[in-house]
């Protein structure tokens, strides 16, 4: 159900489903939260995406590459390039593998924020990481 709401970008329903799961003591996992963060991204709710990442940490649910990709994209859509870069840095601290999508989302966030030098630096970093 969470995945169906994510595909439609219905972040309000995703939040309700997460609350219902908690109420009925159904454990949320990485897939559930990744779908929720993706729904927040599609709904252009970058603050919600970040709140969900914090909630994951509090509940000891491990975020993965997909989770971070969606959160970085949400920040890009919210014109929050600084937050996007912080999330990219956080991936190393949390041992989350990054991929081309992760870097592309961060580069897009920098472009949106007119941070051309930083975008270029990320492209170089991405090329050297291969």
LINNOR-V598606 format. One record per backbone hydrogen bond with DSSP energy under -0.5 kcal/mol. NH is the residue of the N-H (numbers start at 1). CO is the residue of the C=O. If there is no record, write none. Layout:
# LINNOR-V598606
NH_CO, NH_CO
This chain:
# LINNOR-V598606
5_1, 6_2, 7_3, 8_4, 9_6, 10_5, 11_9, 14_10, 15_11, 16_12, 17_13, 18_14, 19_15, 20_16, 21_17, 22_18, 23_19, 24_20, 25_22, 26_21, 27_25, 33_29, 34_30, 35_31, 36_32, 37_33, 38_34, 39_35, 40_36, 41_37, 42_38, 43_39, 44_41, 45_40, 46_44, 49_45, 50_46, 51_47, 52_48, 53_49, 54_50, 55_51, 56_52, 57_53, 58_54, 59_55, 60_57, 61_56, 62_60, 68_64, 69_65, 70_66, 71_67, 72_68, 73_69, 74_70, 75_71, 76_72, 77_73, 78_74, 79_76, 80_75, 84_80, 85_81, 86_82, 87_83, 88_84, 89_85, 90_86, 91_87, 92_88, 92_89, 93_89, 94_90, 95_92, 96_91, 97_95, 103_99, 104_100, 105_101, 106_102, 107_103, 108_104, 109_105, 110_106, 111_107, 112_108, 113_109, 114_111, 115_110, 116_114, 119_115, 120_116, 121_117, 122_118, 123_119, 124_120, 125_121, 126_122, 127_123, 128_124, 129_125, 130_126, 130_127
